[in-house]
Amino acid sequence: MCAHYESVHHPQRLRQHFGVDLPSELARRDVWPGHLSTFMVGADLASKASTSSRQARLGVFGLIPAWAQDPKIARHTYNARSETVAAKPSFRDAWRRAQHCIVPAEAIFEPDWRSGKAVAQRIGRHDGQPLGLAGLWSLWRDSLGTDLYSFTLLTINADGHPFMRQFHQPDDEKRMVVALPPERYDDWLQCGPEQSMDFLQHGPTDELTLEQAIP
């Protein structure tokens, strides 16, 4: 599971690698559930005036379904398991509607328990390029009619992944987010629900590297 990541916050880097502009100065760089940060959507949600196939939005990390009474639900919906996403009440509408998004990240953070205690590790691409993480988005409206976007990261089993299986406690199931290949970003944003599961795969094992996170 991933509850903490570093977003791509430098405007030039975001534009270079994802072709979008930073949506707001409110977008957090160090992101935890409930924080506002950047996610990207496809052309259907983007402004018709835009010539890009993607647009960046500001949203809460942790999906807030339309039926939620309180946005605090985001503290519990920041990850969606691929095995149950189609049935879970919090995620099933976004999954059924193929409300796909990409979350730009410099790195994710996971606990390494091999020493017997949790040691936070910063995980990024070996080549220094940012990650484009597969997610789902939703739009929630409060009692005053104010719209609030939110998003979640999709996760898959990592018990057999040579790199990601070393994280979390020894007896816990190993999970990982899905880093999409850059050449498939637009495919993910535009595909229908019947193709969604095809994208939720392990990436090449040699693409990732880690360093101990600075407290």
HUQUIGI-V766895 format. One record per run of one state. SS is the DSSP state (A for helix, B for strand, O for the rest). FROM is the first residue (numbers start at 1). TO is the last residue. If there is no record, write none. Layout:
BEGIN
ss;from;to
SS;FROM;TO
SS;FROM;TO
END
This chain:
BEGIN
ss;from;to
O;1;3
B;4;7
O;8;10
A;11;18
O;19;29
B;30;32
O;33;35
B;36;42
O;43;53
B;54;61
O;62;70
A;71;76
O;77;78
B;79;81
O;82;91
A;92;96
O;97;99
B;100;112
O;113;118
B;119;125
O;126;130
B;131;141
O;142;146
B;147;157
O;158;163
A;164;166
B;167;167
O;168;174
B;175;177
O;178;178
B;179;179
O;180;181
A;182;190
O;191;192
A;193;199
O;200;207
B;208;212
O;213;215
END
